[in-house]
Amino acid sequence: MTVLDELWREIDTTVKTEGFTIEILDGKVVMTPRIPEQDWTTVRIRQAAEGSGISFERLVSDVAIDFPDETSSAPDVSILDKGAHRRQNRFTCVDLLAAFEVVSRPGDPNDYVLKVEKYGRYGVGVYVIADPFTRLCTVFEQPTGSGYAERTEVPYGHSVEVRLRTGETFTVDTGTFPGKV
């Protein structure tokens, strides 16, 4: 176990400090400023999932998801499989059906590069990036060993169809997502 793994286990999830989220990504400690648009957008995503019948117990925000041989991640919104096994305050990537990230700074390589590769490599079925700066949602599907085979951009104002490997589907109305000016 590396020092960063031990640190991650100590803090148990991402730490929110004075408007910042602290994560360990690709072996680096990263402090990212939180913006109100992130909170408002994650609430809308969770509401859409719950409105489709996905129980709130399967929806978590900023909760650690363990990945074998890599540092854990804590997506802004995670949708877990039915019967996901909780280990203390964490879950494993095997139970992660979909991950949603809301960009906190323009072109963030953590969301657009590192997490695309990681989530795809570990078979997370759907990864959605909501970007209040570009007012676009990028939907990644069909995970591969190095990312995703399908990438679709959906402008804010249109709906995003989310299809989980369990056969469940739901629609997120991005017309309710706030943009960052």
N, C-alpha and C positions, 0 to 999 in steps of 0.2 A: 504494500500500500504506500502510495506517495504522500508527501507532505500535503499536497493540495487535496488529495482524497481525505486525509485526516481532518483538514480544515473544513472541508465540505460537510463531513459527518458531524463536526462540532456545531456548525451553524444550522444544520438540519434542512434548511431550505434557503432560498435567496433571502438576503437581509435587506430590508428597506430602511434606509437611514436618511433622514432629512431630504426626502425627495429623490433619493437615488436607489437603484437596485444594484446589488453587488452579486455578481455571478462568477463562477470559474468556468472559462471557456477556452478550449484548446490549450490547457495548461497555464492560462493567465487569469489573474484576478481582474475583473472588468467592472468598473463603476459606470452605470448609465443613468442619466437623469430621467426621472419619471415625468410624464406630461399628463395633464388631465384627460386628453384624448384617449390615452391608453385605458384608463379606468372606464370611461364611458363606453368605449368600444367593447371591452371584455364583458361588460354587463349585458350588452346587446347580443353578443355571441352566446352567452350562457342562457339568456332568455329564449333565444331561438331554439337552442338544443332542448331545453326543458319543455318548451311549447310543443315540441314534436313527440314528447313522451319519454325522452331520455331522463332518467331519474337524477335528481340533484346529487345523489351519492356518487354518481359516475362522473361528475364535473368538478374539477379542482383548478384553482388558480395559484400560480407561484408555489406549487408543491413539488418537492424533489422527485424526479423520475430517474432511477438508476439504470445505467447502461454498462454492460460488461466491459471491463478493461478500459473504461473511459470515465471521466468526471460526470457526475449527474447533471441533469438539466432541470429547469423548472419553467415550463412554458407558461405564457400568460393565461391560457386556458388549455386544459387537457381533458380529453374524453376517454374514459377508461372502459375496458371491457366489462361485461356483466361478471360478477364474481371476482373482480380484481383483488389480488391478495395484498393487503396493506402490511408493510413491515415497519413497525413503529410509525413514523410520520412520512413514509415514503412508499412509492410503488415502483414496479420494474417496467422497463420498456416493452416487455412481452405483453403487458396489459394496456399499452397505450395505443388507442385506435386512431386518434387525431390530435394534432398539436396546432395551436393558434398562437401566433406572436403578433404583437402590435409594435411597430417601429417607433422608437423614441428619438431617433435622429436620422436625418436623410441618408439613404444608401447604406445603412448599417450592415457591415460585412458579417457581423455575428449572426444576424437573422437571414441575410441573403446568400451567404456562402457556407459558413461553418455548420449552421443548423440544418440547412438543406442536405448537405453531405451526411451529417450524423444521423438525422432522422430517416433518411432514405436507406442508409447502410444498415440500420437496425429494423427496417421493415415497418416503420410507422406509416400506415396506409394513406393518410391525408395530412398534409402540412399546409396551413394557410397563413400568409403574411398579410396583415392589414396595414397599409401605409398611409397615414393621414397627411403626409407631405406631398405625395404624388396622387393621392385620392384613388389608389388602386389596391385591389386585393389580388394577390398572386396565389393560385391554388396549385399545389404539387400533388400528383397522384402517381400510382404505379411505382413503388419504391424499387430501386436497383441497388447494387453494391456500392455505388458512388453518388447516389442522389435519387432523382426521379426521372421516369421516362416521359411523363406528361407535365407540362406547365401551361396554365391558362391564366391570363390577366383579365380581371373583371373590374371595370370602372365603378367607383362609388356611385350609387344610384340604381345599380342593377342587383339582381339576386345571385347569391352563390349557393349552388347545390352541393351539399356535402353527402357523400356516400361512404358509409362505413363498411368494413369487411364483414360485419355481422348482418348486412342487408338493410340496416336502418339508414334512413335518409332524413335530412332536414334542410330547410332553406334559411339562409341568413340574408335579410334585407339590408344591403349596405347603404341604402338611402338614409338610414338612421345614423350612420357613422359620421362623427364630426371630422372635418378636415382641420389641419393645422395651418394657420395663416402665417 
